[in-house]
Amino acid sequence: MTSTSHDVTEHDSVDVLVIGAGPSGAVVTHTAATAGLNVLCLEQGDWVNPSDFPANHPEWELLIQHDWAHDPNVRALPSDYPVDIRDSDMWPVMFNAVGGSSIYYGAEWPRLLPSDFRVKTLDGVADDWPIAYDDLKPYHDEVDAFIGVSGVDGDTAYPDGLEYPLPPHPLGKPGMKAAEAANTLGWHWWPGTNAIPSQKNKTLEQCGRWGVCEWGCPQGAKASFDLIYMPQAQQAGAQVQTGARVRRIRTDDTGRATGAEWIDRDGTVHFQPAKSVVLCANGIGTPRLLLLSADERNPDGLANSSGLVGKNLMLHPNCTAVGYYEENLESWRGPAGQLIHSMQFYDTDTSRGFVRGAKLHALPTPGPLNTIETHRQLDFDELWGPAVHDVARASSNGILWAANVEDLPEEHNRVTLSTEEFDSDGLPAPKVEYRVSENTRKILKYTVERMVELHKAAGAKQIITQELWVDQPGHLLGTARMGDDPATSVVDSFGRSHDVDNLYIADGSIFVTSGSANPTCTISALALRVGRKVVEDVTAGKAQA
């Protein structure tokens, strides 16, 4: 039942309105639906069919240059919004669709380490989280079991009790060689933990080792959240509305959220009333929407009495060292996806000259054009002409050592509303201001040197390094941090806004520090914890009504 007034189409109210259908949105939607609540998820993107992914075609490396690019400013699809990056050292990558950026992620699935929750206590920088590793562990375990995470139990970098539901993927020749190098140097390594089932699990197929995880899995095996959690949420009665660009969250005279206004692809404005609203629009989209929701009561943006909405953006600067070897490593095989990872340099060691550290991971190097791109720094005659054939063939002989580097929260790294760029509905684009700190640059340099050591220990004949990616890995964190004190945080430890008691945030925005572990694993566990709190609060509210 809908009604139309003042050129706005109003819909029947729901118990839970989720904004964003990426990993956190899918988990919250499923959690609310399976608890028997009436839940609707609004997503400005569309459903994507695995048969449409570029890797279904021989020319996949050309297709990922535009329509399937990671950068929304390059893709410029109807579902995308631009990002103003003119004052940023790096630019964020993301994908708007059911499943969100998990469509493109490598499904690396490490948890944060216990130290990540106590950075202020241990290292005297940043802030401690209001929760600890043990608080999240049961949620991690539940998500891992639901997805069918593949890995080897007992990773020595973690406390006891880390177990996975499915066996690991093959290390492959690149993984074996990378592990041998780590053994030679005496460094920690562990077989890769991936949110890719090594056996068929629920709505996910068994991994086919295509090696193109970061451009969409044609097999339908990788745990992108359009294939896991969201289908089960729909089976439980959840509704998903695609092509829905949310422009603001409304509040009433008491300051409570009443729902959200959204615009469809035809330009029609809708209002969706709800008893509770959960933001899952990622670390860029969530602060943007809170700032767009400013009104007389909230002139600086919704849920922003702390002034921290949009601030403390963390982007996980990445660095790489690609090594090429004499022997054929069959480095077109997946997953990609980490084959192994190393936490050797994860925590602070003051002798290194910086605080915090990096997570290293070894990956295959699929695709001749990707290999040619890696060699761009060579002289012309070493890359083009007859040499191009040798370079292209080297794609089977490579190992990519890459690292997420922990960047600390700094208020000047932030998301605001652009005055220069607007989306196709005329809404201000998010503006990203981000500068790589001196501490981060020291970690990057040190980590590249360690990855070069690994390649040398393995006998690489050629090593090509990149000390800083300017396009970051899609890790958008920290812009609506959690905390116990409303003056220094946006939400509490359950993702509930300090200012608006029926508004919740469940995405990477609520991270206090970034760690250097790939964050989707932690985002999903946090989303389950937030979702359970939403169910508890809404159920209690209905009982009192």
C-alpha positions, 0 to 999 in steps of 0.5 A, a space after each residue: 500500500 502506497 500513498 502519494 503526497 507533495 510529489 513523494 510516494 509514501 510506502 507502508 512502514 517496516 520494522 527495520 530499514 537497511 540502507 546498503 546491500 553489501 556485506 554488512 547490509 546483507 547480514 543485518 537484513 538476514 538477521 532481522 528477517 530470520 527473527 521474524 521482523 518486517 525488513 526492507 533493504 534499499 540498494 542503489 545498485 542492481 543484482 549482478 549475474 555471475 554469467 555477466 562477469 568479465 572473466 566469462 570472456 577471453 578479453 576479460 582484462 580489457 573489460 575490467 578497464 571501464 565498465 567493470 573497473 574498481 573505480 566508480 569515477 571510471 565506471 560511471 554507471 547509473 548506480 554509481 556516484 562520483 567521488 571528489 578526490 582532488 585533495 587526496 593522496 589516494 582514491 577509494 574504490 567500491 562497487 554499488 550492487 547487491 553484494 556491494 564491493 564483495 563482488 570485487 573483493 578477494 575474499 581474504 578472511 583474516 580476523 583482527 588480532 587482539 592487539 588491534 582492539 587495544 592500540 592506545 593501551 599497547 602503543 600510546 596512539 589512536 584509541 582503544 575499541 570499547 570491545 575486545 577480540 573475545 567479544 567478537 569471537 562468537 559472532 566470527 564463528 557464526 558467520 564463518 560457519 554460515 558462509 563456509 570459510 575455508 582455512 586451517 585451524 590454529 593459526 599461531 598468530 591468533 589465540 587458541 580456538 580459531 577453527 574453520 568449517 571447511 578445509 583449505 584451498 590448495 596452496 598451489 605452486 606460488 603458495 608453496 614457493 612463498 611458504 618455503 621463502 618464509 620458512 627460510 627466513 624464519 617468519 610466520 606464515 599460514 595457509 590462506 583463510 578465504 571466504 570461498 568454499 572449498 566444497 559446495 556450501 548452501 548457495 555457493 558453488 565449490 571454488 573452480 580456481 579461476 583466479 579472477 576473484 577480484 573481478 567477480 567470480 564466474 563460478 558463483 563460488 566466492 562468498 559475495 553477499 548477493 550469493 550468501 546471506 541475502 538469498 537466505 534473507 529473502 527466503 525468510 521474507 526480507 524485501 530488497 529494493 534495487 535502484 534506490 538512491 537514498 538522499 536523506 534520513 528523516 527524523 521527527 520532533 523528538 529526534 528519532 529516525 522515522 525512515 528514509 527518502 530515496 529516489 528511483 531511476 525514473 527520478 521519483 522520490 519515495 519515503 520509506 517509514 521504519 521503526 529503525 534504520 540501519 546504515 550499511 553504505 560503507 565508510 564513504 557512503 554512510 558519512 555522506 548520507 549522515 551529512 546529507 541528512 542535516 536539518 534545523 535540529 542537526 545542522 552539522 549532519 545527523 548523529 554528529 553531536 561529536 563532530 566526528 562523522 566523516 572524520 578519521 577515515 582509514 584506507 589501508 594503503 597497500 604496497 606490492 612486490 611482484 617476483 618472476 621466476 624461472 619455472 612455470 608456477 601455474 600462477 593463473 590458478 586461484 584463489 586470488 584470494 590469498 594463498 598464504 599470509 604472514 603476520 610477522 610484521 603485524 604488531 609494533 616493534 619500536 626498533 623498526 622506527 614506527 608504530 603498528 605494522 602490516 599484514 602480508 599475503 601471497 597471491 597468484 598473478 593471472 592475466 598477461 595484460 596485468 603482467 604487462 601493466 606490472 612491467 610499465 616501469 621498464 624501458 620501452 625496448 624491454 617491454 614492447 616489440 618482441 619483448 612483449 611476448 616474453 613479458 606476457 608469458 611471465 604471468 604464469 611464473 609470478 608471485 604477488 606479495 602484497 600488504 595491507 598497511 595499518 593507517 592510524 585514525 587522523 581527523 584531517 583524513 575525512 569525508 565531507 560533501 563536495 561543492 564541485 561534484 554531484 551525482 546524477 540526481 543532483 546530490 553532492 558527491 562525497 569529497 575525500 581528503 586523505 594524506 598518507 602520514 609519515 608513520 604510514 610511509 615508514 611502514 610501506 617502505 619497510 614492508 616492501 623491503 621485507 617482501 623483496 627479501 621473501 622473493 630473493 629467498 625464493 630465487 626470483 629472477 626479477 622483482 618489481 615493487 610499488 611502494 604505494 597504490 594510489 587506488 586503495 583496496 576498497 577498505 573504507 573505515 573509521 568515519 563513524 567510530 564506535 565508543 562509550 563516550 558520545 563526545 568522542 564517538 558516533 555510535 556505541 559498541 552495538 552500532 547504535 547512534 548516541 544521538 538517535 536511539 533507533 539509528 544504527 550503523 553496521 559497516 566499516 565506518 564504526 572501526 576505531 582503528 584499522 588493523 592491517 587485516 582485510 576488514 570484511 571478516 570483522 565487518 560481517 561479525 560486527 554486523 551480526 552483533 549490531 543486527 542482534 541488537 536491532 532485533 532486540 530493541 525493535 522487538 522490545 519496542 513492539 512489545 511495549 506498543 
